[in-house]
Amino acid sequence: MQDFELRVSTDPRATDGEVQGVRQAFLAIDDRVVIVERERGKGADASSLPWVVAASGPLALFLGTLAKKGAEATVDGLRRLVSDLYEAHRTRRDGLIILDDDSTGRRYLIDKDVPREALAELVTHLSSNHQPPAVRPTFRWSELDEQWVLDD
């Protein structure tokens, strides 16, 4: 098993219960996750939202535990993670999950209503061997285009 570090942070206003919910959601997938409590998430409207959870690191390695069970299990596990993170913040509705993948250099903004097919495509992106670009592009799922698009 390859070593990695996935750094997860919650926003400074997170309650103890929210932090615990975030911790449980990530550790349910892999116990090598480093949780950094109550640290301001990076970028993408973070200051205007009630809550933000940011994770950065080699996301494909993080999801590798699920990948051993196949692609469908990986997508289902990612879907469960998103659901669990939103459930941890159920008293504060609108929020955002930011996933920064160090391996591909991509940033993904995950909102509550992201469809399953978007997560399946995200897993495909993460498993590709792209070289990180000089500037990290940010992607958001577009219902209109039914694909991940650059976030302006």
Secondary structure, 3 states (H helix, E strand, C coil): CCCCCEEEEECCCCCHHHHHHHHHHHHCCCCCEEEECCCCCCCCCHHHCCEEEEEEECHHHHHHHHHCCCHHHHHHHHHHHHHHHHHHCCCCCCEEEEEEECCCCEEEEECCCCCHHHHHHHHHHHHCCCCCCCCCCEEEEECCCCEEEECC
